[in-house]
Amino acid sequence: MAQGVIKKIVSDRGFGFISAEGGDVFFHHSVVVDTRFDDLHEGQTVNYELETDETGQVSRRGGKGPRASSVKPA
């Protein structure tokens, strides 16, 4: 499981970005576990997994960047 810091949350749209080694990682409110999306805040350390596709490659949202899954407070 990887660890990073929440860089930005867009609460009215239900997503955010995690600042991590290698660049930013997108996350959607639906992948938050062990807490509510509304309880997360910028600067908070979180654990997450990188979403992979059926070939095992890191999934990219619209070809732009990696997506997180299982995001939870560290």
N, C-alpha and C positions, 0 to 999 in steps of 0.2 A: 504494500500500500504506500502510495506517495504522500508527501506532505507539502503544503504550500500555504500562502497567506491570501485571503480574499482581497483582491485589488479593487474591484468595483462591483456594486450590486445595483441593478436596475429593478427596484421592487415593483414598480407599476407594470412592468412587462414580464416579471417572473424569471429573471436570469441574472447571471453574474459571471465574473472572471476571477480565476485564481492565478496569482503570480507564482510561477514555479520555475525550477531549474529547466532551462531550455525554452522558456517563453510562457505566454499566457494560455490558460486552459478554460474553455467555456463550460458553464454548468447551468442546467435548467432546474427550476424549483422542484420538479418531479423526481429528481435523483437525490434529494436531501434525505438523509436517514438519521435517526436518533435525536432529532430536533425539528423544529419548524423552520421553514425558509425565512419567515419574518423575524426569527430570533438570531439569525446570522448578521454579522456586521463587518464593514470594511476594516482591515487590519487584523482580523481574527485568523488564527492558525487552524487549518482543517486538514483532515486526511481524506484521500480520494483514490479512486482507481481510474485508469484511462480506459475509455470505451474502445472496444476493438470490433472489427467487422468479422464476417464469417471466415476470412482467411487468416485472422490473427493479427492483422495490421491495425495500427492505431486509427480509430475512426476520426474523420475530419468533417466538421460541420460545413457543408457547402463548399468543401475544398479549402476552407480558410484556416482551420486550426484544430487542434485536438479537443475532444469533449471528455468531460469527467463523468463518472458514475459513482454511486455510493459515497456522496460527499457528507462528511460528519465532522463535528468539532473534534479537535485533537485533545 
